[in-house]
Amino acid sequence: MTDDSLFELGTVTRSHGIKGELVIYITSEDPKHFRNLKSLLMESEGGTREMKITALRFKDNLATVKLEGINDRNTSDLYIKKKVYLPAEQLPEPGGKDFYFHEVIGFNIHDKTLGDIGTITDVFEMPQHPVLSIIYKEKEALIPATPDFILKIDRKNKILKMDLP
């Protein structure tokens, strides 16, 4: 989905139990931000459909959710592998050196020593830390996005200030 007004929260991985619960893999680094959700947008034929949450519990990056109108295993199985979204305005504002991956695409990286080195074209989630992809001197460069290297995130001017090795 390419709609900038939506944030991809995750994907339904499986049904849980016989009463229609779904297990959603949350792609966010910190799922605790989403513990108070009241509804979500589910991928469906022709777009997305808002669905009310009646129960929600988390374990690591997995959310087990009960949605209004899904009351049995046969119905919940229809949603397996469907994407789950939130309106972008519902995202909690990250603070300090935290950021959403989709948020920093298009930001310029300003290194403490080299100055402007490129624009972020993609972000890859790796086991240790996210990696930023930029085009530097006509080649792709991958930059670890560890808190040690990030000095400041200037959201207003779309600049990620870093101190790279």
Summary of the structure (lengths in Angstrom):
residues: 165
radius of gyration: 18.5
end to end distance: 35.8
largest distance: 58.8
contacts: 432
relative contact order: 0.17
helix: 10%
strand: 51%
